[in-house]
Amino acid sequence: MKIKTADLAGAALDWAVAKCEDRSYSVTLNDIDGEPPLVVPIFTPSTDWQLAGPIIEREEIRLTPPLAGETDWLAACGNPNVAGPTPLIAAMRCYVASKLGAEFEVPDEVI
């Protein structure tokens, strides 16, 4: 499904960052007692400062807290300026926008 980078959140955002970083987003655990395999996210930079921090630093993403009366953070890295409800979501959206553009295809299973 085609999705706008500015709308990315949760698993779809983490998947997109993993794509940009050329790394695995999740691991599939073998089925147990006939249950279907379980896909477990292992890369969650939209909620984990330890994963997002190095990207923010390396890409020189600038974060601006919400202005009076606003609710979203603003992230800037090169051309795209992207907003988000948290600093990590804004920063990771900005990173993805700078690498993949304003919209791109995201697999249905991560949306």
Protein Blocks (a to p, Z undefined) as FASTA:
>chain_A
ZZdfklggcjllmmmmmmmnopafbdcdddeehiacddddfbdfklpmklmmmmmmmnop
acddddehiabdcddehjbccddfbfklmmmmmmmmmmnojbdcddfklZZ
